[in-house]
Amino acid sequence: MDTFDKGSGPTHGKPFQVALLGNPNTGKTTLFNALSGLRHRTGNYPGVTVEVRKGALKASFNGTDHDIDLLDLPGTYSLAARSPDELLAVDVVTGCFGESSRPDALVCMADASNLERSLYLFSQAVELGVPVVLALSMVDLAAKQGIKVDTRKLSEQLGLAVIAVNATKGTGLRELKAAIIEAALGKVAPNAQMLPEAVKSTQAELAKAWNCHPGFVLRALVDEGGEAEKRLTAQKGATAVAELQAARQKLTTQHQIALPVLEPRCRYPWIRKQVAGTVERSQNNQKGFTEKADRWLVHPFYGTGIFLLIMLFFFQAIFVLAKPVMEWLGELTDGLASWLGGQLGPGPFNSLVCEGVIPGVGAVLVFLPQILILFAFMGVLEDCGYMARAAFLMDRLMARCGLSGKAFIPLLSSLGCAVPGILSTRVIENRRDRLAAIVVAPLMSCSARLPVYVLLTGAFLSQTWWLPGLTLFGLYMIGFVVAPLVAWTLKSTLLAGEKPIFMLEMPPFRVPAVKVVARRMVEAAWEFLARAGTLILASMVVVWALLHYPSTTPDGKYWPEVIEESKGEDRLVLLEQWKSNTILARVSRSLDPLWAPVGWDWRIGAAALASFPAREVVVASLGIVFGQDPEWEETAVGDESEKRLASRLQEAKRADGSRLFTIPTALSLLVFVALCCQCVSTLAVMARETRSWKWPAFTFAYMTTLAYLGAILVFQVGTMLEGWIRP
């Protein structure tokens, strides 16, 4: 199929295809969720939607039900695509999106509080020959600013349906559905003529000659050096490019102005004419909360201090608020293992379930409260509008590293998970800047690292109430410090290029929607539990097997039975003899020269090796490895039998009887996890986004090396200063 397929109108018996088009942060995804019933992520800052999302709904018009396929497009300020996410939106509305045809109708979102600016994209959309419905969002915000839009009069002047909507409250959705069906049936046709006749006739001639959609031809004609021209060059060759340049030169000479300048000069007068008399502004409108708050929040000094205080408060809250629930989950896990151990007969299956699966997966599940707090906090910051301020504050630092402030948004997204963080780099126009952001995004501490942080910090760095939160804050700051340094290195060498210009629209502050924040928490919890029930569970089975076999003594007896029959010191010696000769122990022991500089023994090294598919496996592996600790196995009943993993780590001994985990040892493992790329999903998404395995391989290599060197530095320096540290 030709890349520039003209598309077709509604096909009988098939659902109507309707696309949501609009500027970033105008509420498209919120409206999409409200109409389709899906739960895609939303946020009060640009760059949340970076791919085309599809949902389905039914709507009635004149007593007849119709099926609709609804497409949520990435936000764009115009059809002049400059970044991969904007190009996706243009591809859909011009019929260049894979094998799908052009939409039967467009729903163009516009911000009622900034109507003229929002209608620029709308003015381009109505020239595409596709029926358009205009949906006004932010009506309540506009009212607070003293702005009132007469939607009925605006509808009459535009000649199409204009619907005021509030997707969060469900206002205007019924009217919008009816307007969509009416438009898709072809009963509402846009009537707009903005560009000079010479431009329109040239557009039509080239579209016919190249067999391309006129909307695509206009973008290639006007947007010199843009994505449309690049695609035309790739598809149609040098002849079409020469024709394009000749037409562009002719029109420029005829109008005595370059086409990129001519377009806005033609569109904005048309927009002002259509809006005239439809917007009423209050004379008593004063500066709102957003303007007043931004005096402090985006200030280079005060804003940075506020940002750091917010982060510090958040990390301290993770420990304080989650502790009671964590203790309850720990007791539940221990109780389940004890009960099943009594129900199942002796043998490998009992060992797999009670010493492998439950301790391993349970050691991860106990950190679910922290995950919920993390995403609740991030949801509030995103929905209230603070994330954009954080990106603005970091623009100066990003610029010194050769990156745009837009790169900070993917980095912030990576605090939840590096996968959406990498996807959100599509908002970055320059390919070199985008590659640099992709490569450094995994350095940000995602939610998968949080269980490791909380476990080791709580076990070895919790002497005072403020120390755990400060330590956690420092671990997250590692990413914020190292990522820009790596980006600077890349932009100075492999990805050298011009410093980008940063433009970011500040969204207004608003009260976070409880439903939106709760939805993010539920989605994060579900994803966390799904990983625990799949990838982590599978990893635990493998780790258990590697730590269980060979399970027979040299004379053919079953090790667990031999140990059970022995008593006292003999039992401890036999248990250690068995575990230290299993497959996992042998592999890890062969790497002792690597573990020695970072202060690890084979047990810590084994947990690190097992964690490369997913970071959470570090905790789960420690749960299995140290669940077999001889002293823990020998513990009597009562309170001592309820020891948690943290206690087992604190009491773990080396072969010479000294403590395994010192503070430098714990810190070295924390730094290793903070810097290492232990996530198969991240590497796979990186390969898809860069269309090569070269960059994932490079990322894995440099992050693993950086993590190991960082761990050595922390352990060696910490050991020298250990006399100053009081455990």
N, C-alpha and C positions, 0 to 999 in steps of 0.2 A: 504494500500500500504506500502511496506517495506520502512523504512526511507532511506535505501541505494539503492534505485532504480537505476539501471544502465542507465536508460534513453534510448533513441532511436534516430535514425537519422532523417533526414527530412521526414515528412509525406506528401504525395501527397495531394494537395488542401489546406493545412494549411500554415499559414505564417511561414517563417523561424524565429527561435529564436536566437538572437545575443546578446551577453553580452559585455559590456565595462568594462574591467579590467585594473587596474593600481594603481600606488602608489598614496597616497594622494597628492592633489594639482598639478596634472599633466594636468588638463584641461578636465577631463572626462565629468563632468556635462555640461561644456560649449559646448563640442562637441555633447553631447546628445541633448541639446537644439537646436543646429544648425541643426542636422539631423532630429529630430522629430518635430520641430516647437513648442515644449512646452517651458515653462518658469520656470523651477525649479531654485531654488536659487543657486548661485555660489559665491565663495569667494576665495581670495588669501591666504588661510591658511588651515591647515589640519582639518578634522572633519566636513566639511559642509554636505557631503552626509552620512547619517546614516541609510538609508533604501533602499531597492530595488525599483527603479522607472521604470515605463514601458511607452514606447511611441511606435508609429507606423510610418512607412515610406514606400514609394515605391521606388524601384530602378530597373534600366534596365541593362540587360546583354545579349549581342548578340541579341539585338532587342526584348527581352522578358521582360515584367514587372513582378516584384516579390514583394510580400508583406513581410515586416519584422517587427517582434515584437522586439523592442530594449530595453534592460535592462541596467540601469545605476547602477552599483554596488558600494558599499562603498569602499573607498580607502584602500589598504592594501599593506604592503611592501613585504609580502610573503604569501604563503598559509598555513603557520603555525599560525593558528588563535589563538589569545590571548585575544580578546575582542569581544563583541556581534556583532559589526558592521563588523569586519573582518570575523566572522563566517558566516554571511549572504553571503558574497562574495564566500567563500569556498563552502557553501551549493549549490549555483547556479551552479558553474562550475563543481561540482562533482555529480549533479543530486539529491541532498538531500533537495531541496527547496520545501517543501510541495508536491503537486501533480504534479508539472511541471517536465518535462524531462530536461536532460542536454541541453545546447545550441547547435545549429547546427554549430555555429562558435563563436570565440572569437576575439574581437578587443582589443589588449593589447596596452595601452598607455605607451609611454616612453619619458622621458625628454631628448631632444637632447643636452642640456647643461650639462647633467650628465648621459651619456648614459650607461656606464658599470654598475653603481649602479642600474639604472632603469631596466636593462635587467635581474636582478636576478629573479624577479617575472615572467618575460617572459619565462625564462628557465624552471621554474616549470610548466607554462601553456602548453608549447609545448609537455610535456610528458603525458598530460591528454588524448591524442587520439582524440582531437577536433581540427579541422582546425583553424589556427590562422592567423590574419592579424596584423602586427605591425604598429601602427600609431605614428609618431614622432611629439610631440608638443614642444613648446618653441624654435622653430627653429630661430625665430627672436632674442630671448634673447641669444641663443648660438652664433649667428653671431656677436652680440655686444661684446661678450667675446672672439672673435677671433676663434670660433669653427665652423667648417663646416663638415657636415656629407654627405658622398656619398651614398645616399639612393639606387641607382641602384646597386652598388657593394655590399652593405650590404644585399640587397634582394637576390642577387645571392649566397652569402655565407651562408645565412640562409635557402634558398630554399623556401621562401614564400614572399608574397607581403609586401613591406615597403613603406608607404605613409607619406610624410611630410604634416601636416595639420596646418592651422590657423583658428580655428572655428570662431573667432570673425570677421575675414575678409572674411571667406568663401573659403579660399584657400585649395585646395586638396580634397574637399568634394565629387565632382563627381567621382574622381579616387578611393576614399575610398569606395563609395557605390558599384562600379563595383567590387572591390576586395573582398568586403564582400559577394556579391552574388556568385562570383567564388569559394570562400572558402566554403560557405554554401552548394553549390552543390557537394562538396567533391572533387573538382578538385585540391585543394592545400592541401597536407598532410605534417605535420611537420616531420622532420627527425632529431632526436636528441637522442644521447646516452651519458649521463653524469655520472650517478651513476654506480658503479661496477655491474657486471653481477650477483653476488651473491645476491645483494640487489634487483635487478629486478626480479630474479627468486623467491625469498622469497615473494616478493610483489604479484606476480601472483598466487602463491600457496595459500596464505592467502585469496586473493580476491575470488578465486574459492571456497575455503572451507566455507567462510562466506557469499558468494553471495553478495559481496559489490563491489563498483567501485574501480578499482586499485588506482586511485588518492587518494581516501579517505583512503585506506589501507596504502599507503605510508606515509600520514600525521600522521596516528595513530602510525606507526612504528617509524618514525623519531622524531616526536615532543613529547617527553616524558612529561607527565603531561598536555598536551595540550587539546584543545576542542575535537579533533577527538578521542583521547583515552577515554575521559570522556563519549562521546556519545557511543563509542563501549562498554564500561562497562555497560551503562544503557540498551543498546539494545540486546547485545549478551551474557551477563552474565560472570560469573567467568571463565568458560572454555576458552572462547575467550581471556580473559585478560591473562590467564596463557600461552596460545599459543603465544600471542604477546610478553610477557616478555621473553619467551624462545628464540623466533626468534631474538629479539633485542640483547640478551646476546650472542647468537651464532655469529651474525654479528659483534658485538663489539670485540669479541675475535679473530675472523678471520682477521679483518682489524687493530687490535691493536689501535683503536680509537673510541670514542663515535660517534654514528650516527649523533647527532646535529652538531658535529664538522666536520664530514666527508662530509656532504652535501655541505656546502659552499666551502670546499676545492676541491670538484669535479666540482662545477658549475662555479666558477669564472675563472678557466683556460679555460673552454669551451667558456665562454663569451668573454674573451680576444682574443681567437683564431678567433671567428666569427667577432669581431669588427676590428681586425688587418687590417690596410690599408684603413679603411673607414672613419676615423676621422682625420681631418687636423686642427692643432692648430697654431694660429698666434704666432710668436716669440715676437711680440711687445705688446702682451696682457698685459694690466695694470689693477690694481685694479679698479673695477667699482664703481658706485655710491653706490650700496648696501653695499659693504665693508666699504666705507668711512662713510656712514650714521650710520652704526651699531656701530661705535666707540662711538657715542653719544647716540643713541637711546636705546641700551641695557646696558649702563653703570648704575651700581646700584644707583648712586646719580643723575647724569645728566638725565639719562633716565626716572627716576621716576618724576623728576621735569618737564620734557617735557610732559610726560603723563598727569600730573595734569593741566598744562597750556593749553594743547589741550582741555581737558574736560571743563575747565572753559570758554575758548573762545567759545566753542560750545554752552554751556547753555546760555551764554549772547546773542549769535546770535539768539537763539530761540525767545527771546522777541523782539529784534530790527527788525528782518527781517519779522516776521509774523504779527506784529501789524496792518499795513494798511489793509491787507486782512481780518484779524479778525474783524476789525471795519466794513468793507463792508458786511461781512457775518452776523454780528449782526444786521445791518440795514435791510438787506434782510429778516431775520427771523422775526423781529418786524413788518415789512411792510406786510409780508404774513399773520401773525396772525391778524393784524388789518383789512386787506382786507377780509379775510375769515369770520371774526367776523361780518362784515357788510352784507356779502352774506348769511350767515346761519341764520335761525330763532332762537329765544331764546329757550333754553332747554338744556337737558343734552348733546346732541351730539355737540352743539356749545361749551359747556364748555370742553368736552373731547378734541376736536380738537384744540381750541384756548387757553385753559388754561392747557392742559395736553400734548398732542402729540407735538405740535409745540414748546412750550417753553422748554419741556424736551429734545426732540431730537435735537432741534436747539441749545440748550445750549452745546451739545456735538459736533455737526458739526462745530461750530465756531472755534474749535481747530484743524481742519484738517490741516491748514498751519504748525502748530508746528509738527504734525505727519510727514508731508512730509520733513521738515527740519531734523528731527531726523533720518529718514531712509536714506536721502541723505548723511548725515554725516557718518552714520555707513557704508553705501555702499562704500563710498570713502575709509574709513579706512580699510575695508575688502579687497577691490579689489587692493589697492596699496601694501598690505602686512604688514601693521602696526600691525594688530591684533595679529600675531604670536609674534611680539616683546613685546607687552603688556603682553602676556601669559608668556613669558620668564622672564620679570621683576617681575612678581608676583609669580614666582615659589618658591622663598625663603619664602615668606609669606605663600603660600599654604603648603609648606613642614612643617613649624612650626605648622600648623593646622592639620597635618596628611594627607594632600591631595597632589595629584600630580599637577604640573603646568597645566596638561591637563584639570583639573577641571575648570581652569579659562576661557577656551574657551566656555564651556556651560554657565558660568556666564555672559560672555560678550554677548553671543547670547540672553540671557534672558533680556537684555536691550531693545530689540525689542519686544520680547514676550517670556514668560516662557515656552510655549509649545515646540517650536523648541529647546530651551535651554535644556529642559529635554530630548528630543530625542537625542540631540548631546552628552549626557553623555555616549552613547554607545561606544565612543572612549576610555573610561576608562576600562582597563583590569580587575582590582580588583573589585569584586562585592561590598565589603564594601565601598570602595572609591566611587563607582558609586552611591550607595544608599545615602551616605552623600552629594554628589553633587546634586542629585535629590531633597533632602529635603531642601537644602539651596537655590536652584536656584530661587524659587519664591520670595526670599527676595530682589532680584535685581529689581530696579524700571523699569518696562516695560512701553511701550508706552501708555497703558491704564491709568496709573497713571498721565501721563503728563497733561491732561486737568485739573485735580484737583490741581496739583502743580501750573500751570500757573494762574488759576482763583484766588486762595487764595493769592498767592505771588503778583500778580498784584494789588489785592484789598487792601492788608494790609502791604506789604513790598516792596513798589516801590517809597519810598521817594527820593531816589537818583538813577541815571542811572545805577550804578554798583550793587546795592543791589539785584534786582531780579535775575540776573545771578548768583550771589554768593549764594543766598538762594537755587536756583535750583541745583547748584553744590553740596551744602551741603546735600540736600535731596537725591540725587543720591549716595553720599558718604556714607549715612547711610547703604545702601545695601552692599557696598564694605567693610565696617567695621564690620557690624553685621554678615554677612554670614560667614566669616572666624572664628569668635568667636563661632558661633553655630556649625560649622563644627568641630572645636577643641573639643568642649564639647561632640559631638557625637562620635568622634574618640577616645576620652578618656574613654567613657562609653559603650554605646550600640553597637558601631561599631569599637571597639578597634582592632587594627591590626598593621602590620609592615608599616613603612613609605615607600611610593612608590618611585620608581626611575623615574625621568622625562627625557624623550628623545623627542626632538622636532626639526624637520627640519625647518630651517629658509627659507621661500620662498624669492625669489629675489624681490626687489622693482620694480614696474612697474607703468606706467601711468594708472589710473583708466579708464576703458572703459565706455564711456558715456551711451551706451546702457544698460550695466549691472546695473549701478547706477539708471538710469531712470526706468528700469524694477522693481527694488526693491521699488522705490517710488510709482509706479503705483500699484504694488501688495499690498503694505501697505495701500494705500488710498482705494483700493477696499475692502480690508478686514475690514478696519475701517468703511466704509460706509455700508458694509453688516451687521456688528454688530449693527450699528445705526438703520438699517432698519428692524432688526429682534429682537435680544435679548433686545436691549435698548428700542425699540418701544414697545415690549410686556411688559417690566418692567414699562414703563411710563403709559401704560393703567391701569396696576394694581395699581400703586401709585396714579394716578388720582382718580380711583374708591375708594380707601381707604381714600383719602382726600376729597371726594365728598359726600360719604354716611355715615350716614343717611342724606338725603338731605331735609327732611321735619321738620318743627317746631313741638313742642309738640301738637299744635292744627291742624296739618295736612297740613299746607301751605308749598309751595316750597320755600326753603331758598333764592335762587338767586332772586326770584320775590319780596320777602319781603325786601331784602337788596336794590334792585333797586328802590323800592318805598320810601325808607327812605332817609334822607338827613343828612348832617353834622355829628356830633358826634354820633348820633344814628346809622348811617350807619356803622361807624367804629366799634362800640360796637357789633352790630349784626353780622358783618362779623367775628369778632374775636370769638364770642360765637359759631357760626356755625363751624368754622374750628377747634376749640379747642375741639370739641365733636365728630369729625368724627372718623372712625375706626382706622385710622393710628395714630391720636393724642392720642386716648385712649391707644393703645398698647404702644406707645412711652412714654406716661406719666407714665405708670405702671413701667417703667424702670428708673424713675427719680433718684433713688439712685445710679444707674450706671453712669448716665450722670453728676451728680453734681461734682464728683472729677476731671473730665476732662473739666469742664466749659461749657458743652453743655446744651441746653434746648431740649424740645421734637422735635423741628423742625430739628435740626442738628442730633439728635439721629435717627429720622425717615429716614433721607437721608442715614445715615450709615447703618441702618438695610436693607434698600432697595437695597443697593449696593453689597450685598454678591454674587449674581449671576455674576456680572461683575463690575469692579471698575469704569468704565465710568459712571455708573448709579448714582454715588455720585453727579456729576455735574448736570445730568439730573433731579435728585430728588430735588436738591436745586433750580433748575429752576422752578419746579412746586410749591414746598412748599413756597418759597419766592416770587414767582410770585403772590401769594395770600396775600402778606403783606398789611395790611390795609392802610398804608401811600402811598404805591405804587398805590393801587387801586384808591385812592382819588386824585392822581396827575392830574393837569390840562393839557390841550393840549399844544402843542408847544415843546420846547426843553426838558422840564421836562418829557414829555411823552415818550421820547426815552431813558430812563434810562436803563442801562444794568444790568445784574445779579450782577456784582461786586458792583454797586452802591446800589442795594437793600440790599446786605449783609452788606455793610458799615452802612446803615441807620436802619437796623433791631434793634428792641428794645425788652427788656425783659418786664415782667409784671410790674416791678417797674419803668419803664421808662429809665433804664440804657441801654447802648449799649450792644447788644448781643455778637458781635464779637469784642473782644479785640485782641491784638497781641498774647498773650498767648493762647487764645481760637483758633485762626487760626492755630497757630503752633501745638497745640495738635491734631487738625484734620489732619494736614499735616503728622505728625509723625504716627498717627494711620493708615492712608492710605498707608504710605510708608512701614509699617511692617505687615499689615494685609493681609491674604490670601483670597482676594475677587474675586475668579475666578473659576467657576464650570469647565470650560474647562481644566484648569491646573490640578485640582484634578482628573479629569477623565483620562487624559493622564498619570498622576503619577500612578494611579491604574493599567493602562494597562502595563506600563513599569516595575512596581514592582510585577505585578501579584497578587496584594493583595490590599484591601482597608485599611489595617492596617496603612500603611505609609501615605496615603492621610489624614486619620483621625488624625494621630499624627501631621502632618504638619499643618493642619487647627487649631488644638488645641493650639500648641505651638506658632504659629504666631499670632493668635488672642489674646492670653494671653500676648505675648510680646508687641503687638501693644497697648493694653489697658494700660499696666503698663508704657510703654513709653509715652503715651499721658498724663497719670497722672503726671509723673515726669516733663514733659515739662510745663504743665499748672501750677502746684504748684510752681515750681521754677520760672517760668516766672512771675507769679502773685507777688511773693515776690520781684522780681527785676523790676516790672512794672514801678516804679517811675523813673528808669533810661532809660526806653525806650520811645522814642517820636514817636507817630503814625504819 
